[in-house]
Amino acid sequence: MHSRFPAREPTTLVTQRRLDSRWRDPEQAESGGRDRFHVAINMDGNGRWALLRGQPREAGHVVGAAAVRRTVESAPSLGITTLTLYAFSSDNWRRPRGEVDNLMFLFEKHLDSDCARLTDRGVRFNVIGRRDRIPDSLRRSIERVEERTREGTSLHLRVAMDYSAREALLAAAGRVARGMPPTREAFEQSMYEAIHAPGGTRDVDLLIRTGGEQRLSDFLLWESAYAELYFTDVLWPDFTEADLADAVEAFAARDRRYGGIQTAP
């Protein structure tokens, strides 16, 4: 499931080459004929990127923020309409206090500075995950940016923060045990509410993990039931539009059967 392309091309050429070949799903088209395409990324490798350069781990998080901006800005040109980024898992609270505090500070700093940029680009922003353990000032920034970008239509950007797929599943199961109708729709709605996520988001089509590791790490387990997986050795701070385009092109070549038989060539 690891797919890399040896030759690197200028960013503009990479984007243009893939526009005509991006994956299409005629059965799930949005109004107006635009395809829906949900990409999720586990942004792994910030700390290792810094340590390889003799820098503190926090330096990798700072450079990784620039990779987030590149990815968000290039996603619509590759046909991506929903982008979910794994920023901070519920297990990440186990990290050293100084690193966690620095991450919270960076989240808030970039939310405040990038709000206008997201609005101008038509990006709708949401944070999924728990909100009771993050700093109050960060929670207020999240709510402010969510409100200001709620009309965005070019890209739905979801950032997973203090997120655990297992916790979301357990929360939904608890509601079933308390008498919630045991239907898939009701179960999914309960999960959305548990992680403060808007309902109706398309399941993940392509899940990318950077940094060379090949595991899900408690990320979108329910929503990724039929996702295509793509692993790359590129550390997150080095991830570029060309790397994203490589992943999309590899995805476009795959045959998604959803339990059925192979489609005709």
Secondary structure, DSSP 8 states (H G I E B T S, - for coil): -B---SS---HHHHHHHHHTTS---GGG--GGG----EEEEE---HHHHHHHTT--HHHHHHHHHHHHHHHHHHTGGGT--EEEEEEEEGGGGGS-HHHHHHHHHHHHHHHHHHHHHHHHTTEEEEEES--SSS-HHHHHHHHHHHHHTTT--SEEEEEEEEE-HHHHHHHHHHHHHTT---SHHHHHHHHHHHTT--TT----SEEEE-TT-----SSSTTTTTT-EEEE----GGG--HHHHHHHHHHHHTS---TTS-----
